[in-house]
Amino acid sequence: MRRKIFALLSIIGLTFAVALGQQPSANAPSVERLRQIVTYLASDPLEGRRTGTPGAIEAANYIAGEFKRLRLHSWAEATRGLTARDWSPYLQFFPYISSVALGDKNLFFVNPGKADDMMQFKVGEDWMPLGFSTNASINKAETIFAGYGISSAELKYNDYGATDAKDRVAVVFAGTPDGDNPHGQFVQAGQLRFKAAAARAAGARALLIISDEEKFKDDRLTRLSYDNAGEAGIPVAVISQNLASKLLGTFEHSLAEYRKAADARSATGDLRRPSGPRTLSLEVQVVRRESPSFNVVGILRGADPKLKDEAIVIGAHYDHLGRGGEGSLAPREGEIHHGADDNASGTAGLLELARLLSTQPSKPRRGPPAPRPRSPSRSTRLRCASSRRA
């Protein structure tokens, strides 16, 4: 790994030298300097630089310190007085949800048919809201079986085509008609967020996804996590096979029969209609916790009177995967994911390029002007280093 990183840094240094047309000098690209930056950013103390963690904040402060040392203009200065809170003027704050947890109000009741006969199911044992679920309270809503919960005009497939899901709670199987095929045609449409969007578009009040695992707690969906892509707009939860049987009424049809009928291309439609007065009451409360997160912005003014108003944007993400978990190949947190090549090496290249451009005798002709005050997400024209999730 060390040999690979050294080779990569050598290539970056050579690329800079060719691109800038420079001969070896004090202002030439430095492989050693690149190595130092990568070594620090990928070091154990920064613990993989996961967005919102102390390690990522330390990396952001390090980059900001480099920008200050190179005398680059800060984004706070460029926006004429917009505050940078209590952080470095080079740090551009943005909201980031670093973790999610269950709130105090997560309730699930099922009415199997009798007016006053309600069964309660416990969160964590029979059901679990997903991290992107919208918090809501639903009272006595009918359930409807909607196959795999997939709707795709491109694939000419719609699990809601023969199902009236409006104002009902859609119950669907996890996965797709492709089964375990990772290259099947439903890979994208079968993703959880697309299923949630399809249920919402069909008018469903909530989406319940039947677990693939016999032991509910073995299902990865029961591990509450959040991907910072926004809320679903409706409550979304995974439910155990036992709870699914209660909702679908498997004394009339087995869960296996429902699975056979899940593919809308071959379903007869009998199992897609409400099978009785089964209703449920549901309350979902997911607590989302924010952590300080930052873009790091440095600005180098242009020297040409005519071209200085044109901006050149150069960027690299400095965050990585921390200790694994959501978004990584290690579903559970553990060892440090150092991220030397993803993307400490790119950040090192960016900092070295910033040094070369800011210290060379002739300044770049182009560069952003001092912009008018705007919201933080639009306040700069040149983002020199950024978080991947900004």
C-alpha atoms as one frame of an Amber mdcrd trajectory, in Angstrom:
protein
   0.000   0.000   0.000   2.826   2.423   0.847   4.476   1.733  -2.504   1.184
   2.372  -4.291   0.634   5.667  -2.475   4.219   6.780  -3.180   3.755   5.937
  -6.853   0.481   7.855  -6.901   2.085  10.912  -5.325   4.943  10.760  -7.805
   2.434  10.722 -10.671   0.588  13.699  -9.173   3.861  15.617  -8.837   4.889
  14.799 -12.402   1.451  15.803 -13.682   1.725  19.175 -11.969   5.171  19.737
 -13.425   4.000  18.958 -16.944   0.765  20.938 -16.576   2.499  24.007 -15.230
   5.431  23.745 -17.606   7.940  24.357 -14.807  11.520  23.279 -14.411  12.667
  21.888 -11.023  12.878  24.800  -8.590  11.688  25.944  -5.182   8.300  26.443
  -6.773   8.167  22.989  -8.369   5.702  20.301  -7.200   6.993  18.460  -4.147
   6.364  14.732  -3.805   7.570  14.935  -0.212   5.067  17.659   0.543   2.285
  15.550  -0.992   3.407  12.603   1.105   3.292  14.661   4.300  -0.257  15.825
   3.662  -1.553  12.343   2.821   0.237  10.861   5.834  -1.431  13.342   8.161
  -4.939  13.174   6.704  -4.851   9.354   6.652  -3.380   9.056  10.149  -5.003
   7.198  13.051  -5.789  10.327  15.117  -8.195  11.566  12.420 -10.037   8.211
  12.528 -11.060   8.147   8.879 -12.455  11.696   8.717 -16.139  10.728   8.661
 -18.266  13.837   8.140 -19.423  15.347  11.418 -16.781  13.633  13.563 -13.889
  15.320  15.426 -11.476  13.788  12.912 -13.233  15.461   9.978 -13.322  18.796
  11.820  -9.602  18.502  12.540  -8.953  17.812   8.849 -11.029  20.870   7.908
  -9.058  23.066  10.323  -5.800  21.704   8.907  -6.836  22.610   5.357  -8.024
  26.032   6.523  -4.654  26.580   8.161  -2.920  25.772   4.890  -5.113  28.264
   3.027  -4.318  30.921   5.598  -0.579  30.169   5.360  -0.800  30.603   1.588
  -2.647  33.907   2.134  -5.688  32.874   0.144  -8.816  34.934   0.652 -11.463
  33.312   2.848 -15.080  32.837   1.862 -16.219  35.006   4.815 -14.030  37.842
   3.546 -15.268  37.368  -0.017 -18.907  37.582   1.052 -18.359  40.950   2.726
 -19.067  40.252   6.315 -21.171  37.074   6.333 -20.356  35.473   9.656 -18.501
  32.194   9.815 -19.946  31.525  13.277 -17.173  30.822  15.751 -15.084  28.859
  13.281 -12.294  29.777  10.895 -13.386  32.216   8.156 -12.313  29.557   5.648
 -14.899  27.102   6.991 -18.350  27.191   5.429 -20.847  25.539   7.750 -23.551
  23.237   6.408 -26.084  21.080   8.299 -25.231  17.379   8.460 -27.106  14.632
  10.300 -24.458  12.430  11.844 -26.729   9.954  13.599 -30.342   8.926  14.104
 -32.069   7.341  17.081 -35.522   6.205  18.103 -37.678   8.790  19.827 -39.968
   8.085  22.765 -43.084   7.674  20.626 -42.901   4.652  18.333 -46.150   2.662
  18.498 -47.711  -0.020  16.286 -51.200  -1.470  16.781 -53.031  -3.917  14.501
 -56.764  -4.513  14.395 -57.297  -8.075  13.108 -60.991  -7.522  12.421 -62.901
  -6.973  15.627 -63.739  -3.416  16.550 -62.003  -3.338  19.934 -59.429  -6.092
  19.383 -56.037  -4.367  19.031 -52.657  -6.102  19.132 -49.547  -4.077  19.947
 -46.175  -4.831  18.363 -42.906  -3.639  19.862 -40.405  -1.493  18.025 -37.069
  -3.287  17.611 -38.711  -6.699  17.953 -41.382  -6.721  15.249 -40.839  -3.451
  13.398 -38.326  -0.661  12.989 -38.682   2.711  11.261 -36.010   3.452   8.672
 -33.688   6.387   9.185 -35.208   8.411   6.333 -38.792   7.828   7.487 -40.915
  10.897   8.033 -42.299  11.212  11.567 -46.077  10.932  11.641 -49.077   9.516
  13.453 -51.595   7.334  11.554 -54.866   6.224  13.076 -56.823   3.173  11.875
 -55.628   3.017   8.279 -56.379   0.029   6.049 -53.502  -2.003   4.670 -52.949
  -3.020   1.051 -50.520  -5.542  -0.435 -48.426  -3.988  -3.216 -46.010  -6.717
  -4.278 -42.465  -5.371  -4.244 -43.612  -1.761  -4.137 -41.895  -0.903  -7.429
 -43.147   1.545 -10.032 -41.120   2.245 -13.184 -42.487   3.696 -16.412 -39.199
   2.894 -18.143 -39.522  -0.799 -17.268 -43.297  -0.765 -17.882 -43.778  -2.212
 -14.432 -46.113  -0.949 -11.708 -46.953  -2.786  -8.497 -49.589  -0.147  -7.807
 -51.296  -0.484 -11.195 -54.008  -2.847  -9.972 -53.924  -1.654  -6.372 -55.782
   1.241  -4.819 -53.195   2.449  -2.317 -54.680   5.902  -1.749 -54.939   6.663
   1.978 -53.912   3.102   2.797 -50.681   1.639   4.191 -48.758  -0.275   1.530
 -47.200  -3.589   2.594 -44.459  -4.820   0.249 -41.702  -7.386   0.103 -38.068
  -6.359   0.316 -36.022  -6.885  -2.832 -37.187  -7.127  -6.438 -38.557  -9.680
  -8.930 -34.912 -10.235  -9.935 -34.206 -11.998  -6.646 -30.543 -11.853  -5.657
 -29.325 -10.858  -9.116 -27.107  -7.764  -8.557 -27.291  -6.919 -12.281 -31.040
  -7.293 -12.719 -33.200  -4.692 -14.432 -34.890  -3.673 -11.171 -31.711  -2.799
  -9.250 -32.356   0.945  -9.267 -36.150   0.937  -9.089 -35.976  -1.538  -6.207
 -33.908   0.718  -3.965 -35.627   1.694  -0.740 -35.909   5.384  -1.548 -37.456
   4.635  -4.939 -39.953   2.296  -3.262 -40.843   5.025  -0.786 -41.278   7.519
  -3.630 -43.499   5.065  -5.528 -45.706   4.512  -2.461 -46.016   8.223  -1.868
 -46.881   8.864  -5.527 -49.604   6.201  -5.301 -51.156   8.065  -2.384 -50.127
   5.623   0.361 -50.019   7.007   3.888 -47.068   4.793   4.847 -44.849   2.009
   3.490 -44.085  -1.216   5.354 -41.350  -3.490   4.000 -41.454  -7.187   4.901
 -38.104  -8.408   6.184 -36.263 -11.073   4.201 -34.893 -12.586   7.418 -36.733
 -15.126   9.544 -34.994 -13.668  12.587 -35.993 -10.027  12.439 -32.924  -8.684
  14.230 -30.664 -10.294  11.593 -32.031  -7.895   8.975 -29.647  -5.033   8.204
 -32.648  -2.701   7.854 -33.223  -2.969  11.598 -29.969  -1.081  12.204 -31.139
   2.503  12.239 -29.024   4.702   9.940 -29.336   7.794   7.756 -27.810   8.695
   4.377 -28.416  12.481   4.395 -30.519  12.348   1.241 -33.633  13.803   2.874
 -36.837  12.365   4.288 -39.229  10.051   2.471 -42.326  12.211   2.928 -44.239
   9.298   4.491 -43.479   6.884   7.357 -41.341   3.954   6.166 -40.571   0.912
   8.308 -39.359  -2.670   8.038 -41.611  -5.297   9.648 -41.068  -8.881  10.744
 -42.550 -11.798   8.852 -44.731 -12.508  11.872 -46.182  -8.986  11.779 -46.603
  -9.233   8.007 -48.671 -12.385   8.498 -50.976 -10.528  10.885 -51.379  -7.623
   8.462 -51.935  -9.710   5.341 -54.110 -12.367   6.942 -52.135 -15.492   6.135
 -54.820 -17.749   7.554 -56.383 -17.241   4.121 -53.169 -17.179   2.080 -49.661
 -18.071   3.210 -46.827 -15.582   3.096 -45.263 -17.800   0.424 -48.371 -17.340
  -1.739 -48.102 -13.601  -1.338 -44.485 -13.759  -2.447 -45.467 -15.715  -5.570
 -48.021 -13.038  -6.343 -45.561 -10.190  -5.678 -44.424  -9.899  -9.306 -46.956
  -7.587 -10.968 -46.271  -9.215 -14.357 -47.743 -12.522 -13.228 -49.967 -11.585
 -10.285 -53.645 -12.473 -10.587 -54.711  -9.455  -8.561 -56.727 -11.408  -5.955
 -54.121 -10.753  -3.299 -53.785  -7.110  -4.250 -57.200  -6.126  -2.996 -58.008
  -5.473   0.681 -58.712  -8.868   2.225 -60.765  -7.630   5.156 -61.168  -4.861
   7.681 -57.593  -5.101   8.944 -56.412  -1.717  10.053 -53.402  -0.414  11.890
 -52.458   2.567  13.960 -48.875   3.727  13.707 -46.749   6.406  15.296 -43.172
   6.988  14.131 -40.620   9.229  15.800 -37.019   9.243  14.568 -34.634  11.725
  16.194 -31.951  13.143  13.905 -28.808  14.591  15.462 -26.726  17.175  13.631
 -22.960  17.595  13.896 -20.818  20.552  12.786 -19.726  20.017   9.182 -17.869
  22.259   6.803 -16.759  23.031   3.313 -13.293  24.597   3.294 -12.987  27.492
   0.873  -9.947  29.461  -0.282  -9.991  32.107  -3.000  -7.129  33.271  -5.236
  -7.870  36.501  -7.077  -7.233  36.822 -10.802  -4.644  39.289 -12.141  -6.002
  40.036 -15.605  -8.294  43.118 -15.648 -10.537  41.553 -18.284 -10.529  37.925
 -17.138 -10.440  38.287 -13.354 -14.242  38.051 -13.149 -14.130  34.506 -14.557
 -13.861  31.782 -11.927 -12.003  28.476 -12.087 -13.305  25.961  -9.552 -10.994
  23.260  -8.200 -12.298  20.793  -5.632 -11.629  17.601  -3.706 -13.496  15.960
  -0.819 -11.505  15.558   2.359 -13.906  13.273   4.256 -13.965   9.469   4.221
 -15.787   6.584   5.924 -14.536   6.844   9.483 -14.760   3.450  11.165 -17.087
   1.888   8.638 -20.832   1.538   9.014 -23.374   3.098   6.667 -21.950   3.705
   3.186 -18.962   1.399   3.591 -18.278  -2.256   2.831 -18.146  -2.877   6.592
 -21.786  -2.605   7.782 -20.718  -2.468  11.409 -18.277   0.044  12.789 -14.812
  -1.242  13.654 -11.379  -0.574  12.246 -10.380   2.821  10.891 -10.959   3.410
   7.179  -7.981   5.693   6.562  -8.948   6.925   3.097  -5.429   7.654   1.797
  -6.633   7.477  -1.797 -10.250   8.467  -1.064  -9.565  11.249  -0.981  -6.554
  12.350   1.061  -4.421  12.096  -2.085  -6.775  14.376  -4.032  -6.834  16.879
  -1.179  -3.037  16.796  -1.048  -2.886  17.462  -4.771  -5.294  20.368  -4.372
  -3.230  21.930  -1.554  -0.024  21.545  -3.529  -1.642  23.138  -6.564  -2.876
  25.990  -4.356   0.686  26.501  -3.125   2.110  26.566  -6.634  -0.491  28.975
  -7.965  -0.273  31.343  -5.017   3.531  31.515  -4.873   4.500  31.614  -8.543
   5.787  35.007  -9.805   2.960  35.469 -12.300  -0.515  35.201 -10.809  -3.343
  33.363 -12.595  -5.258  35.581 -14.995  -8.655  34.306 -13.903 -10.205  34.319
 -10.464 -13.563  35.090  -8.884 -14.480  38.660  -8.028 -15.684  39.671  -4.590
 -19.287  38.407  -4.807 -22.372  39.925  -3.288 -23.614  38.445   0.012 -25.566
  35.248  -0.504 -26.611  32.221   1.476 -23.641  30.064   2.626 -24.317  27.390
   0.001 -23.815  29.972  -2.792 -21.430  32.391  -1.198 -18.281  31.432  -3.033
 -17.219  30.973  -6.597 -14.139  28.882  -5.852 -14.405  25.873  -3.569 -10.887
  24.631  -3.010 -11.690  21.729  -0.718 -15.062  20.360   0.164 -16.951  17.617
   1.894 -18.424  15.008  -0.437 -21.821  15.373   1.235 -22.116  19.151   1.152
